[in-house]
């Protein structure tokens, strides 16, 4: 794949579509806009085009239907994260060691989850996560190591290292669709800590982890061409050579049309900030002390968490020749 084959416009539209596919807007009456953070999962297999692709990603305009929620860490390389046994256990793996024939038969029904033997005589084994499950384990480790949930909360309340904070962002986003009465109430100091109870606003905070994979079209087109020629030769065995020649010409024409460009796949993993009554009440009691934040309690707290919502996949086939008008076809 050359840089001439790379369509920046396709990638830019790609992520906007992917985000819209991830989840529907909140149905809450007072707050209609969800807040969104986008994190890029680096893919070192993109080769020489990685820099160009990443640049296109960052030039992508933020989806206008969502509030852009700013955090510090918005890109990570899974290869730099070392998973531990505890990480697998936390994700629900390795808890039941496979010992019996029944265990192994059950494991065999999951072809995407390879076995790892933990006994020299192969009498015990654990089942590894599938590639997709492994992606989520890496994401969960990243969320934990970077304190992503806490970063999101800090952004909501503009928490400073000295403990100062404010409600300006909450008032701004709440005012977007709140009634005039609630806007007036929200502006009074007496109602300040009630902002913690705005679950429809704070709780509608999402993070989308985007992972891109590119495939050149030519290898797949070549396989189809070669298989078609073999099948055609069988069907036309004993027939005049002119028929076989014409059939081959048609196969080559299809090959030449489909070999150009590349196919891009974007997997989008969606996580949501957990914000409910018990979390808000505990934060109000232990962390938010009037006009300041108890930074010792805040830094030590594991109160804030994120939950996995789901995954969507967006694919696009880009086919064109150098010098020709670019054409893209997306599949969702």
HELIX and SHEET records of a PDB file:
HELIX    1   1 UNK A    3  UNK A    5  5                                   3    
HELIX    2   2 UNK A    8  UNK A   22  1                                  15    
HELIX    3   3 UNK A   44  UNK A   49  5                                   6    
HELIX    4   4 UNK A   50  UNK A   58  1                                   9    
HELIX    5   5 UNK A   78  UNK A   80  5                                   3    
HELIX    6   6 UNK A   85  UNK A   90  1                                   6    
HELIX    7   7 UNK A  101  UNK A  108  1                                   8    
HELIX    8   8 UNK A  131  UNK A  145  1                                  15    
HELIX    9   9 UNK A  148  UNK A  157  1                                  10    
HELIX   10  10 UNK A  168  UNK A  175  1                                   8    
HELIX   11  11 UNK A  180  UNK A  186  1                                   7    
HELIX   12  12 UNK A  189  UNK A  197  5                                   9    
HELIX   13  13 UNK A  199  UNK A  202  1                                   4    
HELIX   14  14 UNK A  217  UNK A  235  1                                  19    
HELIX   15  15 UNK A  241  UNK A  258  1                                  18    
HELIX   16  16 UNK A  277  UNK A  286  1                                  10    
HELIX   17  17 UNK A  295  UNK A  300  1                                   6    
SHEET    1   A 3 UNK A  67  UNK A  68  0                                        
SHEET    2   A 3 UNK A  35  UNK A  41  1                                        
SHEET    3   A 3 UNK A  75  UNK A  76  1                                        
SHEET    1   B 6 UNK A  67  UNK A  68  0                                        
SHEET    2   B 6 UNK A  35  UNK A  41  1                                        
SHEET    3   B 6 UNK A 205  UNK A 216  1                                        
SHEET    4   B 6 UNK A 262  UNK A 273 -1                                        
SHEET    5   B 6 UNK A 306  UNK A 318 -1                                        
SHEET    6   B 6 UNK A 328  UNK A 331 -1                                        
SHEET    1   C 2 UNK A 115  UNK A 117  0                                        
SHEET    2   C 2 UNK A 125  UNK A 127 -1                                        
SHEET    1   D 2 UNK A 288  UNK A 289  0                                        
SHEET    2   D 2 UNK A 292  UNK A 293 -1                                        
END                                                                             
